[in-house]
Amino acid sequence: MKSDIDAFMKKNGVDALFVAGKGRYNPFMVYLTGGIDVLSAIVIKRIGSEPVLFHSPIERGEASACGLPLRSFSNYPWLDLMKEAGGDSKIASALRVKHMFAELGINKGNVGLYGLLDLGEGFGLISEIQKLMPDIHFVGAMKEDVLLTARSTKDDTEVERIRKVGKDTVAVVNQVEEYLTSCKVKDGYLIQKNGKPLQILDVKQLMRGWLIERKIDDMGATIFAIGADAGVPHNQGKPEDYLRLGQTIVFDITPQEIGGGYIFDFTRTWCLGYASDEIQEVYQLVLEVQTGILKKLKPETPYFDYQAFACDQFEAKGHASIRSNPKSTEGYIHTIGHGVGLQVHEGPMCATSAMETDTLKLGMVFTVEPGLYYPEKGYGVRIEDTVCFNPGGGVEILAEYPKELVLKMKA
C-alpha cells in the first residue's frame, strides 16, 4: 500500500523516487497522483517526505487536483536553463531536474526510475542528469521493486474502485450475452437485424459503446476469440470471423477506469446453442479446478502453490501442463493468475520466478484463471474471476457472474 512506500524504500536502499510522463494512462503517475489530466509532469519523492509534483504552469489547474505539494516548471526559467546549458536543450532539461533535486535536498544516493517517456528521450535525459550529478545512482526495477511491491496490496478505497469496475464489467458482459442469444440463426450462423451474419468486429463495437456508457474502457484489448483462435490464450479473435453455433468463444475482458485507473479482469467461455461432449467434458474439468482453488485459497500462502494444484489436476486427467512440458502449445499452458490493479498484470505474480513478495496477503487483488487449449481441435476453454480476501481471510469474488458453458438461443 502507499503507506508502505517509505518502508520499502528503506529496505531496498532507495533514497528517492522519480516518476515522469503524462498524468493519465501512466500507472506509476496515477498511483501517486490519483490520475490527473496533464500532458507532462514529474513527481519526486524523497524517503520520509511527501511526493512533490512538478508541472507546466499552463496545467496548474489540473495539477492541483492531485492534492500533492506543487512546483511549477516556471520556477526554473527555460531561457536561463538554455543559457546555462550553452544552448543545448538536452542539457537544459537535465539542469532543470538537477535544480528540482536540489530544492528537495537530494544530491546523492539511489533514485528509482518510473513512468512513461520515449525510450530515447528518457535515456538521453537520465544520461545527462548522471553527468551533472555523479553522486546520484539511478536504478530501474529491483529484485523487490519499491512501487510495484507497494501496489501489490490495496487499501479499501482501491479495492472498492476495482469492485466497481468489476460490477460494471459484468453488466456489459450480460448485455453481450443478451444480444448474442437474441440473434436469429441461419445455417448455424448468427444473423443481425440488418440480415447480415454477425462478426466479431460487430460484437466488439457494441461492447465498446456499452463500456464507455459506464465510464470504463477496454482500450481495444478485449479477447473475443472463436474456434481455433480460442485455443491460443491471448489471441484477440479475428474481426472478420463470424459467430457460429457450437464453437467455443473465449471472452476475456479487461476494462479500466477512463483515464488509466484501476482495472478488472474477467473471462468466460461460451458455446452458443450447444457444445460437443468433448468440449463439455473439458469445460467441466476447468470449472472443477477453478472451484477447487477458490475453496483452498488462504492468506499467507504462496501463489505458486495453486499453480502446482492446477497442474496436478490437469495432468491427472491426461492433459499436458506448462510444468510437464514447458514447450507445449496444447493443454494447460499458462499460470493460474496474476495481480490486478493499475495494470492488467502486476504483483503478486504466479510463476517459477515467484519471489517472497508473491505470497498472497490481505489487500491483494488477483485472478484465478485455469484453462485448457486445443487449437488443432478447434477450441479453447478458460474461466477467470478476480478475487481478494475479505478481512476475515475468506475469498471474495469481486464481481459474480454465471459460469454456464452453453448459452441457449432465444430466437
Secondary structure, DSSP 8 states (H G I E B T S, - for coil): -GGGHHHHHHHTT--EEEEEE-SSS-HHHHHHHS----SSEEEEEETTS--EEEE-GGGHHHHGGG-S-EEEGGGS-HHHHHHHTTT-HHHHHHHHHHHHHHHTT--SEEEEEEE---HHHHHHHHHHHHHH-TTEEEE-S-TT-HHHHHHTS--HHHHHHHHHHHHHHHHHHHHHHHHHHHSEEETTEEE-TTSSB-BHHHHHHHHHHHHHHTTEE-TT--EEEEGGGGGSTT----TT-B-BTT-EEEEEE--EETTT--B--EEEEEEES---HHHHHHHHHHHHHHHHHHHH--TTEEHHHHHHHHHHHHHHTT--BTTT-TT-SSBB-S-S-EE-SSSSSEEEE-STT--GGGEE-TT-EEEE--EEEEGGGTEEEE-BEEEEE-TTS-EEESS-----SEE----
